[in-house]
């Protein structure tokens, strides 16, 4: 502690320096001896708070501010603080507390008094009078203690409980910024708290508790929301559009200029749609934000057959009008390029909107949703026998006549021959049969998609990052993290495809060698599996021959072949394991079971394969290539036969037009360089990463020695001061603390939905900027769909109740007339 002499001739007066430790200060004064502290002087309020705070922490109690008065001794208002008073945090009583002698119990009964005490929260304030009183010496412009009440009326805390004292629990700027960064990275508050505790040797060494960190982040978010959540979201999209020229977003507003729905897609999403947008899976999911808005996602398959996101939207509702706006906006973002197929659920609004906007696009219905709707609408009739028949209709009918026959069989087996008109859901399902039955679906390219499984898996993946209590601001931050995680997975698959070679069990086959380095490992595994199955098949040429250049073959098998329903449902590793190939095993089966006369065996899975030798055009009646984009086992059987002949040497390899670019390894490399995804934001992020890497390495090194640590700390502070001066000279303003309230901002009003006006916001005045249209929670209000049987029973009960009511009214009327 420094001793300073006054110019007024007063004896030497000790002035407290904030850099002194409490141990040094305690050697100079004793709270119980006035002569040791009456000459202490403090230059500022901060020094007073540090002085009394250090004393309180050492003693074992927390403090609170009791008085900060700007009135002088003549009770006149001034610009300076003249009187200060700090006391124990247990000073006074809680309002209405029974501990306060002034408050009388409502009843004289001790039982009632105890009951009322139990109902209240545990009380901290017990009327402690310990406090310190200071006033400003206007002559010296310092604060002096004129009264110090030392005794407490309660036990003091133990030293190990000091970290729980409220007045000493504070989240500093560095820790707060780290918590904000962790939150934006998708880390939970609890995990962030534990990580910061590990950095200081345990959470007990942190100067705050978990509840303080939680309050800090909540306060930070509330201050970000001063201008309104809608305004913050619009600013977020504007900044994205400015930093990423290819970023696209659109906002739908209602008549009251409230935001109803939002759609967005960045440049990489648009690039992925240009490459893989031939098939779309569209679905909505709930409980991703606290606004109860469904999240709509446009999904697809990439060249590794993993989910890829084309765009997303937060919708107000799921009406046909909203879907019309969304689909129109989506096509506008994608340069009006329509997909070949789009899969959705059986929602009535989608059945109206999709044909209206995606004209000429095949609209497939999700088979999984069909099964779920069958359970809801058919009740007990939706049993295993029904689903077996439904699965045949979805996947195993070839023509319309086959469909009609199997539909009639299903009605006889599962519905006792009753007509479909007796079941409303069956009528609608039959009317939409061309959207889900293989008799029609096989004529359209679907990439092997039969359900909205892509969207369902995306929703499950999404729930690892988004929670129902997330605000929309947190939602968008975590959504970007989730999208980046998906892209990291795609990049890792690209690396593995480039760094490894797919296992080929047929190294002597030119068909397999021609595509092993073209397809991605996942797609080659499927081709490999089809080639494997081809050895279970046989062929015979159709006579008479059509022409010299066209050949037609019948391809069939006499043993059952288990084919996976979905392309992505195969265990592709089976086709890439070491050991004997399927060909060896199948040859043994044929030797045991096959006789030269095919008439003794039933022909299974018989198909017609037509080949134009000159044009190298191949087609099969199973239409796997037209539907999934891969050659089937039937065609491989014929190519293997013809490729062995010298005159058909051009068919030794798979023709290039039958190797779709969307399934190849280099599909992204061909066009990715044409879109510039490097932005100033990415450059700033790279600088941040570089600085963090350097400083962390140095910190880890120098912390081993106290002197080296001090040298490093002084150098960092000096470098930070120079960098701050440079930023100020360039007019670059950075946020020093995330708790600082944002300054008022104003934007020129506009009627455009992308530039809605932002009004000046303050603590005392509510924002008048754009708002999100309020939406009720659909989860709590949504009821289970009732089956036809339940609806019929309810209607029957209603009729019985109405008849009883009419009969009672007639009896009452008859009694009145009799009287």
Secondary structure as the mmCIF struct_conf table of DSSP 4:
data_model
#
loop_
_struct_conf.conf_type_id
_struct_conf.id
_struct_conf.beg_label_comp_id
_struct_conf.beg_label_asym_id
_struct_conf.beg_label_seq_id
_struct_conf.end_label_comp_id
_struct_conf.end_label_asym_id
_struct_conf.end_label_seq_id
STRN STRN1 UNK A 3 UNK A 4
TURN_TY1_P TURN_TY1_P1 UNK A 7 UNK A 8
BEND BEND1 UNK A 9 UNK A 9
HELX_LH_PP_P HELX_LH_PP_P1 UNK A 10 UNK A 12
STRN STRN2 UNK A 13 UNK A 14
STRN STRN3 UNK A 15 UNK A 15
TURN_TY1_P TURN_TY1_P2 UNK A 18 UNK A 19
BEND BEND2 UNK A 20 UNK A 20
HELX_RH_AL_P HELX_RH_AL_P1 UNK A 22 UNK A 26
TURN_TY1_P TURN_TY1_P3 UNK A 27 UNK A 28
STRN STRN4 UNK A 30 UNK A 30
TURN_TY1_P TURN_TY1_P4 UNK A 31 UNK A 32
STRN STRN5 UNK A 33 UNK A 33
HELX_RH_AL_P HELX_RH_AL_P2 UNK A 34 UNK A 37
TURN_TY1_P TURN_TY1_P5 UNK A 38 UNK A 39
STRN STRN6 UNK A 41 UNK A 42
BEND BEND3 UNK A 43 UNK A 44
HELX_RH_AL_P HELX_RH_AL_P3 UNK A 45 UNK A 59
TURN_TY1_P TURN_TY1_P6 UNK A 60 UNK A 60
STRN STRN7 UNK A 63 UNK A 69
STRN STRN8 UNK A 71 UNK A 71
TURN_TY1_P TURN_TY1_P7 UNK A 73 UNK A 74
STRN STRN9 UNK A 77 UNK A 77
BEND BEND4 UNK A 79 UNK A 80
STRN STRN10 UNK A 83 UNK A 88
TURN_TY1_P TURN_TY1_P8 UNK A 89 UNK A 90
BEND BEND5 UNK A 92 UNK A 92
TURN_TY1_P TURN_TY1_P9 UNK A 95 UNK A 96
TURN_TY1_P TURN_TY1_P10 UNK A 98 UNK A 99
BEND BEND6 UNK A 100 UNK A 100
TURN_TY1_P TURN_TY1_P11 UNK A 101 UNK A 102
BEND BEND7 UNK A 103 UNK A 103
HELX_LH_PP_P HELX_LH_PP_P2 UNK A 104 UNK A 105
BEND BEND8 UNK A 106 UNK A 106
BEND BEND9 UNK A 108 UNK A 108
HELX_RH_AL_P HELX_RH_AL_P4 UNK A 110 UNK A 119
BEND BEND10 UNK A 120 UNK A 120
HELX_LH_PP_P HELX_LH_PP_P3 UNK A 121 UNK A 123
STRN STRN11 UNK A 131 UNK A 137
TURN_TY1_P TURN_TY1_P12 UNK A 138 UNK A 141
STRN STRN12 UNK A 142 UNK A 149
BEND BEND11 UNK A 153 UNK A 154
HELX_LH_PP_P HELX_LH_PP_P4 UNK A 155 UNK A 158
HELX_RH_3T_P HELX_RH_3T_P1 UNK A 159 UNK A 164
HELX_RH_3T_P HELX_RH_3T_P2 UNK A 166 UNK A 168
HELX_RH_AL_P HELX_RH_AL_P5 UNK A 173 UNK A 184
TURN_TY1_P TURN_TY1_P13 UNK A 185 UNK A 186
HELX_RH_AL_P HELX_RH_AL_P6 UNK A 189 UNK A 199
TURN_TY1_P TURN_TY1_P14 UNK A 200 UNK A 201
BEND BEND12 UNK A 202 UNK A 202
HELX_RH_3T_P HELX_RH_3T_P3 UNK A 203 UNK A 205
BEND BEND13 UNK A 206 UNK A 208
HELX_RH_AL_P HELX_RH_AL_P7 UNK A 210 UNK A 224
TURN_TY1_P TURN_TY1_P15 UNK A 225 UNK A 227
HELX_RH_AL_P HELX_RH_AL_P8 UNK A 229 UNK A 243
TURN_TY1_P TURN_TY1_P16 UNK A 245 UNK A 246
STRN STRN13 UNK A 248 UNK A 253
TURN_TY1_P TURN_TY1_P17 UNK A 255 UNK A 256
BEND BEND14 UNK A 257 UNK A 257
STRN STRN14 UNK A 259 UNK A 265
HELX_RH_AL_P HELX_RH_AL_P9 UNK A 267 UNK A 276
TURN_TY1_P TURN_TY1_P18 UNK A 277 UNK A 278
STRN STRN15 UNK A 279 UNK A 285
BEND BEND15 UNK A 288 UNK A 289
TURN_TY1_P TURN_TY1_P19 UNK A 290 UNK A 291
HELX_LH_PP_P HELX_LH_PP_P5 UNK A 293 UNK A 294
STRN STRN16 UNK A 295 UNK A 301
TURN_TY1_P TURN_TY1_P20 UNK A 303 UNK A 304
BEND BEND16 UNK A 305 UNK A 305
STRN STRN17 UNK A 307 UNK A 314
BEND BEND17 UNK A 316 UNK A 316
HELX_RH_AL_P HELX_RH_AL_P10 UNK A 320 UNK A 333
TURN_TY1_P TURN_TY1_P21 UNK A 334 UNK A 336
HELX_LH_PP_P HELX_LH_PP_P6 UNK A 337 UNK A 339
BEND BEND18 UNK A 340 UNK A 340
STRN STRN18 UNK A 341 UNK A 344
HELX_RH_AL_P HELX_RH_AL_P11 UNK A 348 UNK A 357
BEND BEND19 UNK A 358 UNK A 358
TURN_TY1_P TURN_TY1_P22 UNK A 359 UNK A 360
BEND BEND20 UNK A 361 UNK A 361
STRN STRN19 UNK A 362 UNK A 365
HELX_RH_AL_P HELX_RH_AL_P12 UNK A 367 UNK A 378
HELX_RH_3T_P HELX_RH_3T_P4 UNK A 379 UNK A 381
BEND BEND21 UNK A 383 UNK A 383
HELX_RH_AL_P HELX_RH_AL_P13 UNK A 384 UNK A 395
BEND BEND22 UNK A 396 UNK A 396
BEND BEND23 UNK A 399 UNK A 399
HELX_RH_AL_P HELX_RH_AL_P14 UNK A 400 UNK A 414
BEND BEND24 UNK A 415 UNK A 415
TURN_TY1_P TURN_TY1_P23 UNK A 416 UNK A 417
HELX_RH_3T_P HELX_RH_3T_P5 UNK A 420 UNK A 422
HELX_RH_AL_P HELX_RH_AL_P15 UNK A 424 UNK A 431
TURN_TY1_P TURN_TY1_P24 UNK A 432 UNK A 432
HELX_RH_3T_P HELX_RH_3T_P6 UNK A 433 UNK A 435
TURN_TY1_P TURN_TY1_P25 UNK A 436 UNK A 436
HELX_RH_AL_P HELX_RH_AL_P16 UNK A 438 UNK A 441
TURN_TY1_P TURN_TY1_P26 UNK A 442 UNK A 443
BEND BEND25 UNK A 444 UNK A 444
TURN_TY1_P TURN_TY1_P27 UNK A 447 UNK A 448
BEND BEND26 UNK A 451 UNK A 452
HELX_RH_AL_P HELX_RH_AL_P17 UNK A 453 UNK A 462
TURN_TY1_P TURN_TY1_P28 UNK A 463 UNK A 465
TURN_TY1_P TURN_TY1_P29 UNK A 468 UNK A 469
HELX_RH_AL_P HELX_RH_AL_P18 UNK A 472 UNK A 499
BEND BEND27 UNK A 500 UNK A 500
BEND BEND28 UNK A 505 UNK A 505
TURN_TY1_P TURN_TY1_P30 UNK A 507 UNK A 508
HELX_RH_AL_P HELX_RH_AL_P19 UNK A 510 UNK A 513
TURN_TY1_P TURN_TY1_P31 UNK A 514 UNK A 518
STRN STRN20 UNK A 519 UNK A 519
HELX_RH_AL_P HELX_RH_AL_P20 UNK A 521 UNK A 533
HELX_RH_3T_P HELX_RH_3T_P7 UNK A 534 UNK A 536
STRN STRN21 UNK A 537 UNK A 541
BEND BEND29 UNK A 543 UNK A 544
BEND BEND30 UNK A 548 UNK A 549
STRN STRN22 UNK A 550 UNK A 557
BEND BEND31 UNK A 558 UNK A 559
BEND BEND32 UNK A 565 UNK A 566
HELX_RH_3T_P HELX_RH_3T_P8 UNK A 567 UNK A 569
BEND BEND33 UNK A 570 UNK A 570
HELX_RH_3T_P HELX_RH_3T_P9 UNK A 572 UNK A 576
BEND BEND34 UNK A 578 UNK A 579
HELX_RH_AL_P HELX_RH_AL_P21 UNK A 582 UNK A 593
BEND BEND35 UNK A 596 UNK A 596
HELX_RH_3T_P HELX_RH_3T_P10 UNK A 598 UNK A 600
BEND BEND36 UNK A 601 UNK A 601
STRN STRN23 UNK A 604 UNK A 612
TURN_TY1_P TURN_TY1_P32 UNK A 613 UNK A 616
STRN STRN24 UNK A 617 UNK A 620
TURN_TY1_P TURN_TY1_P33 UNK A 621 UNK A 622
HELX_RH_AL_P HELX_RH_AL_P22 UNK A 624 UNK A 628
BEND BEND37 UNK A 629 UNK A 630
HELX_RH_AL_P HELX_RH_AL_P23 UNK A 633 UNK A 643
TURN_TY1_P TURN_TY1_P34 UNK A 644 UNK A 644
BEND BEND38 UNK A 645 UNK A 645
HELX_RH_3T_P HELX_RH_3T_P11 UNK A 646 UNK A 651
BEND BEND39 UNK A 652 UNK A 653
HELX_RH_3T_P HELX_RH_3T_P12 UNK A 656 UNK A 658
BEND BEND40 UNK A 659 UNK A 659
HELX_RH_3T_P HELX_RH_3T_P13 UNK A 661 UNK A 663
STRN STRN25 UNK A 664 UNK A 664
TURN_TY1_P TURN_TY1_P35 UNK A 665 UNK A 668
HELX_RH_AL_P HELX_RH_AL_P24 UNK A 669 UNK A 672
TURN_TY1_P TURN_TY1_P36 UNK A 673 UNK A 674
BEND BEND41 UNK A 675 UNK A 675
HELX_RH_AL_P HELX_RH_AL_P25 UNK A 680 UNK A 702
TURN_TY1_P TURN_TY1_P37 UNK A 703 UNK A 704
BEND BEND42 UNK A 705 UNK A 705
HELX_RH_AL_P HELX_RH_AL_P26 UNK A 706 UNK A 729
TURN_TY1_P TURN_TY1_P38 UNK A 730 UNK A 731
BEND BEND43 UNK A 736 UNK A 736
TURN_TY1_P TURN_TY1_P39 UNK A 738 UNK A 739
BEND BEND44 UNK A 740 UNK A 740
HELX_LH_PP_P HELX_LH_PP_P7 UNK A 741 UNK A 744
STRN STRN26 UNK A 747 UNK A 747
BEND BEND45 UNK A 751 UNK A 752
TURN_TY1_P TURN_TY1_P40 UNK A 753 UNK A 754
BEND BEND46 UNK A 755 UNK A 755
STRN STRN27 UNK A 758 UNK A 758
STRN STRN28 UNK A 762 UNK A 762
TURN_TY1_P TURN_TY1_P41 UNK A 763 UNK A 764
STRN STRN29 UNK A 765 UNK A 765
BEND BEND47 UNK A 769 UNK A 769
STRN STRN30 UNK A 772 UNK A 772
HELX_LH_PP_P HELX_LH_PP_P8 UNK A 773 UNK A 774
HELX_RH_AL_P HELX_RH_AL_P27 UNK A 778 UNK A 781
HELX_LH_PP_P HELX_LH_PP_P9 UNK A 782 UNK A 787
HELX_RH_AL_P HELX_RH_AL_P28 UNK A 788 UNK A 818
#
